[in-house]
Amino acid sequence: MCSNCGGHTIHGRHHHFGWDHAIPPVATVAPGGHMHFECIDASGGQLNRDSTSADLATLSFDKINPVTGPVYVDGAQPGDVLKITIEAFTPSGWGWTANIPGFGLLADQFPDGALHIWDYDPHVTAPALYGDVARVPLKPFAGTIGLAPAEAGTHSVVPPRRMGGNMDIRDLSAGTTLYLPVEVEGALFSIGDTHAAQGDGEVCGTAIESPMNVALTLDLIKDQPLAFPRFTTEGPVTRHIDRKGYEVTTGIGPDLMTGARDALSAMIDLICTTHKMDPVQAYMLCSVCGDLRISEIVDMPNWVVSFYLPRVVFE
């Protein structure tokens, strides 16, 4: 963990699987307080370094995407904004990426489960090997980071919400400041679903799902209502993948979702042809390092979606 940051530690055993403002907080922090969170992997410990694709058949979705917390921020009230300064990640050195049947942008094309277990250097986060073909640059971040909703009851942790949650924004990395709208007294902050790397879109439904610890500061901004999350980065966000350029495929048509699927399918075909990779392995590689982008959305009736794959992964 970030040994110089000080502050509370919230251990991984203090986790939950849904957003609910009735969940008792595990700690209270004053605005400006430094915190450390131990985050377990997105399978909730159901997968490990020795797991195989056969283990996906017994995966319980009731234990997916655990988040550590909640933490009560003293003085936070509905209408305030919680300011989260993300300071550091301490990765574990291992992770997993899976094609889970029924999940992902191309679930209809990839009905069978597949699993890749990653090993990487947790101290320097050098690119992680993907078989003997590719090396994926790493950029640790938290996929799920949010607050409790005002609406009563337990709400699934899978979809993102206006108070954050499972946003899977890879730029919520060290140095980023995130702002979330507070809906309940104390804000009730939780974090989890830590990733070692992910492409924009997380197209197969999983990234490099990796347990790790997070150091951050929680602060409060009073009386500045915020409709949806926003964040500020400290500098360029793609230095880890930019230096060799990109291969880019496109999808063009009147529907953005169809365009995204077409652009991704074309990239998978290109990888398979160029690098002789199995299609499902190419699909998972796209999820951990390729980016979906809306290139054009004004020239009706057709829009352009592009898929960018960094060439550095094949150097």
N, C-alpha and C positions, 0 to 999 in steps of 0.2 A: 504494500500500500504506500501511499504518499507520506513518507515518514516525517516530513517537515510541515505537514499541513495542520496537525493538531486536530482537536475536535472529537465528536462522538463517533463510535463505530456501531453500525447496525449489522448484526450478523445474519448470514444467509438463512438461518433457521426461522427468522422473522419474515416470512414471505406469505403472499396470498395469491389467489388465482382469479380474482374478479374485482372490479371497482365497486365499492360500497362504503358510503360514509358512516355506516354503523360499525365498521371494523375498528376496534380500539387502537389508538396510536401506540407504537412501541417506544417512542421517545418524543420529547418536546425540545425544541430548539428556539433560541431567540433569533430575531432577524440579524443576518450577518454571521451566523454560526457555520463553522466548518464541519463537514460530515464525511464519513467513510461508509460505503455500502458494499457488502459482500453479495455479489449477484451470481446465482446458480444459472446453469444453461437453460435454454428455452424448452428442453424436454423435461425440465424439473428433475433431472438426475436419472431419467429412465434410459438414457443413452450414455455410453462411456467409451473410453479408448478401445475397448475390445468388442464393441457392438458390431453387428453385421446388418445387412439389409433385411434379414429375417426378423430382426427385432422391431422393425417398423409395424409389423402386423399386430403386435401386442401393445402398441403405443396408446396410452390413455390420454384422450384430449382433455380430460378434466384436470390434468396436471401440466398442461402446456402453458408456456409463457408466465412463469411465476415472477412476481415483482417483490422486491424487498421493501419493507415499510409496513404501515404508513408512519410518517413523521408529522407531528403537529407543529406548525410554525406559530409561535406566540404572536397574537395580535392580528393575524390574518382574518379578513372578513370578506364575504361575497362582494364583488366589485373591485377588489384589490388585484394586484398582479404579483405573482411570485417570480422573482428573478433568480435563475439558477446559473451560477458560473461553474462550468465544468472544468476541473483543474487537471486531473490526471487519471489514467487507467493503468492498472497493474494486471496484465494478461496472465492466463494460466499456462499457456504453451500448447494447448490442444483445443480442438473443436470438431464440429461435424456439419456437413451439408447433406440434405436429403431431398429426394423427390418423393413426397408423400402422396400416395394415391388419392385423387380427388381434390388436390390442392395445387395452386399455381396457375399461371397465365395460360399454359398449354396443357392443363390437366387431361383434356380429352385426347391429346396426342401421346401422352406418356402415362399410361394407366398402371404401370408396374413400379414398385418401390425400388429405390436405389439409395445407397448411403456411401459417403466418402468421409473418412476420419482424417483430420489434419493434425500434423505435428509442426510446431514452429518455435523459434527461439523467443521466449517471453521477455528477454532482457533487451534485445535490439529490434525485435519485430521485423526481422529480415523477411523478404518474400517467402511465402510458404509453397512447398512443392505440391504440384497436382499431378500425380503419377510421374511419368518420365517425359512429359510433353510441355507442361506449363509451370510458371512460377507466379503466384499472385501476390502483388504488393499489399501490405496490411495497413489498415487505418482503424484502430479500435474506436468503438462508439457504443452508445446505449440505444437499442432499438425501441424500447418502451420506457417512457418517462412521462409521468403525469400526476394529476390530482384527482381527488374523489369528486364525483358528480353530485349535484344537488338532488337529482331525482332519486327517490328511495328505491331500495332493493339492490340486488347484486347484478352487475352488468358485465358482460363478457369482456375479457381483456384483449380479445383479438382485434376488433375494429378500433381505429383511432377515433377520438372525440374532440370536442372543442377545448376541453381541458387537457389535451395531449393524449397520452396513452401510447398505443402501438403504432407510432408514426413511421418508424423505420427510415429515418432521415440520416444518411451516413455522415452528414456534416455536423451532427451533434457530437463532435469529438472534442478532445482536449483543446481548450482555448476558446470554445464557443460559449456565448451567453444566451440562454433560452428564457423566454418570458411566457408564462402561462396564466390564463384567467382563473381566478379563485372563485369557486362556486359555493364552498362551505366554510364554516368557521374552522380556523387552523390549517386550511388548505389540504392537509392530509396527503403528503407527497410520497410517492413510491417510484422505484426505478428497477429495471431488469432487462432481460433479453439482450445481453451484451453480445456484440459481434466483433470479430477480428477483422473482417472485411465484408463489404457488400457493394453491389452495383446499384445505381439508381433504378428503382423498380422492383428489386428483389424478385426477379421474374419467376423462379421456380417455387417461391414461397419460403425459402430458407436462405440464410447467408452463411458465413462461417460462424456458426452458433458456438460461442465459447464463454465459459464461466470466467469472470474476472472481477476485480475490485475497482471501485470508482471513488474518487475524491472530488467533492464539490462544495460550494458555498450556497446557502439558501438566504435570500434577502427579500425584502418586501417593499413594494411600491404602492402607496396608498392613493385611492381615489383617482385612478387612471384606468377606467374600464377598457377591456381588451376583448374583441370578438373571437379571435382565434389565435393560436400560438404564433409567435414570431421569434427569430433568433438573429444573432450577429456573430459573424466569424471573424477571426483575428487576421486572416490573410487568405492567400490562394487555397483552394480546396482540392485541387487535383494534381498537385505536384508529384504525388507518389505514382501516378500512372501516365502522365502527359508526355514524357520525354521521347518516346519512340513513335508518337502519332497514333492513329486509329484506323481500323477497318470499320466501315459504316454501311449498313443496309437500311432500306426504307420500306415503309408501307404507306400506300396512298389511297385515299377513299373518303367517303362521307362520314365514317364512324371511327372515332379515335381508338376504341378498344380493338376493333378489327385491324386497324392500322398498326397498333402495337403488336398484335399477334403476328401479322404478316412480316413486320420488320424483324422480330425475334426469330421466327421460323426461317427466314432467309439467312440470318447469321448462323443459326445452328447448321444449316446446310453447307454454308461456306466453311465453317470450322471442320466439319466432317470430311469435306472434300479436300481441304488443304492440309489438314493435320491427321487424317485417318482416325479420328476419335469417334467413339461410340456416341450415338445421338443423345442419350440421356446424360452422359458425362459432359457433352458439350452444353446441354441445357443447364446443368448445375454450374458449370464454369461461367456461363453468361450471368447467372444470378449473383455470383460473388464478385464479379469485376466489370461487367458491362453495364452501360447506361442507356435507358430509354429517354428520349427527349422529344418534345413537341417542337418540330422545326417550323411549322407553318399552320396557322389556325384562322386565317382571314380570307383566303382565296376560295370562297365557296364555289361549288358545293363540296370540294375535296380538300382534306387536310393531310399534312405530311408528318408522320412519326418516324424518327430515325433511331437505330440501335448502334451505339458506339462500343466497339471492343478495343481496348488498349493493346497495341502491338507489343508492348513491353512484356506481356505475359509469356510470349513465345521466344524471347531473346535467348 
